[in-house]
Every structure is written in C-alpha cells, then in structure tokens.
Amino acid sequence: MRYFLTLSYNGANYHGWQVQPHDVSVQETLERALAVLLRHPVPVTGAGRTDTGVNAMMMVAHFDTDVDIINGFDDFCHRLNGILPRDIAVQHIRAVHDTAHARFDAMSRTYKYFLHTAKSPFLHSLSFFCPHSLDFELMNRAASVLLRHRDFTSFSKLHTDVKTNNCDVRHAAWEQIDDNRWVFTITADRFLRNMVRAVVGTLLDVGRHKITVEHFERIIDRRDRCSAGSSMPGHALYLWHIAYPY
C-alpha cells in the first residue's frame, strides 16, 4: 500500500530535503528510520525540495510498503518518532490510493519568511535579524506585483533542470506579528530553486528605498537573476503548508 506522511523539521543540521552523496539530508534520515521500523528499504518521495538550512512546518512524503500498518497509525508515528532525531517529527500517516503522489498531486505550496527588527537571543536561529528601517507598505505594493506575472526566471537559481520557470503566485504579502516581528507569506502552485529567498531579498531592497516598485517589476520582466537582489539566509524560511485535492 501507499502511505502519505506529514512531518516537520528544523533544517539547521541538514543539507536540504533531498538525498546528497556526501551530506546528511532530511530524506535520507527519514528513509533510514522507516527502514529500521519496517525492516526493508523504504524510498520516500517528498512534495518538494527545501535547500540547506531551510525548515518545514509541513512536509508531505509518500512511501510504499507491504507491511500492514493501516490499523495502527498512532502507534506507528510514535515508534517512528522514537527513531528519528529530535529535529524531525512525524505528525500524521494515512493510506492513499496507489497512484497518489506527494509531489505531482500537490495543488499549492505556501512558504513563510520570518524577520525581526530588534536583536533577540531567542530568534536569531529561526528568523532573520534586520536592524534597518523598512517600508513594509511599499514592500507589500511590490509583493502584489508578483501576482501579475508568470515567469520568475529573475528569482531562480541558475542552471537548474526545470522545463519552465513559470509559476502561478496566488498570494504574497508581509504581515506584522508584533512590534518587532514580521512574516512574508507566499503561495503558488510551484516554486523555483531559491525563488522565495531571492524574492524576499529583492523586496528588502524596496523596503530600504534602494529600488522602486516600478524597478522591482522591471527586474521580473528582465528574466535575469543578476538583476534581482541577494538571496536571503535559509534559516528564516519555512515550508508552511501543502494543499492536495484529496
């Protein structure tokens, strides 16, 4: 049978989701834990790839097994969490139809990027510290421009193996959490490698009045990564939600 796992992880100790030849990844760690529990090799397929240091509040992955676990989901999650390291946690498991696919069936993905403007010893590893004054109203005007475009080559990592750089961005906005904390939320059907961190970096250029909203839109139109802003650190980025039709 095929099963969907829902998990979360702190990405600080991992070189991203995908298996790496010489570095530890979340996918490899999960596969090893499942192999111990099910007593056979268990390849897993994730809903997407997160880069080095990036976190996930919600990642979905599917795997196949002949072992009957359909009547013991709570116990299975409990035992799997006992094998996994403390920075990876499984929340749910459920049976799905044989052709269900964690990656290809996903309808949308949501990412959040957290930022704080006052120094904090508790947030530095989970949020980006920006001591500069930022114009969030202007940044939201620029963020709304994303919804009018499809080709986001300007925010994509170079030399990737994707067939298209088109994405359907459905939501993009900054919201204030408290006096010193903000979060950028973006939802799309798919994302390019490094896209969210490049978008955030360019929006910060708008917020610091280094570029205008009109310049931000011209950067998108140029379809040139060199035109956009810096890629932001991964520790403040979270894969937040993945939506499925079932």
C-alpha positions, 0 to 999 in steps of 0.5 A: 500500500501507499502511505502519505506522511506529514512531518516537520523539521528544523533544517539547521543540521541538514543539507536540504530535503533531498538525498546528497552523496556526501551530506546528511539530508532530511530524506535520507534520515527519514528513509533510514528510520522507516527502514529500521521500523519496517525492516526493508528499504523504504524510498520516500518521495517528498512534495518538494525540495527545501535547500540547506538550512531551510525548515518545514512546518509541513512536509508531505512524503509518500512511501510504499510498503507491504507491511500492514500498518493501516490499523495502527497509525498512532502507534506507528508515528510514535515508534517512528518518532522514537527513531528519528532525531529530535529535529524531525517529527512525524505528525500524521500517516494515512493510506492513499490510493496507489497512484497518489503522489506527494509531489505531482498531486500537490495543488499549492505550496505556501512558504513563510519568511520570518524577520525581526527588527530588534536583536533577540537571543531567542530568534536569531536561529529561526528568523532573520535579524534586520536592524534597518528601517523598512517600508513594509507598505511599499514592500507589500505594493511590490509583493502584489506585483508578483501576482501579475506575472508568470515567469520568475526566471529573475528569482531562480537559481541558475542552471537548474533542470526545470522545463519552465520557470513559470509559476502561478503566485496566488498570494504574497504579502508581509504581515506584522506579528508584533512590534518587532516581528514580521512574516512574508507569506507566499503561495503558488502552485510551484516554486523555483530553486531559491525563488522565495529567498531571492524574492524576499531579498529583492523586496528588502531592497524596496523596503530600504528605498534602494529600488522602486516598485516600478524597478522591482517589476522591471527586474521580473520582466528582465528574466535575469537573476543578476538583476534581482537582489541577494538571496536571503539566509535559509534559516528564516524560511519555512515550508508552511503548508501543502494543499492536495485535492484529496 
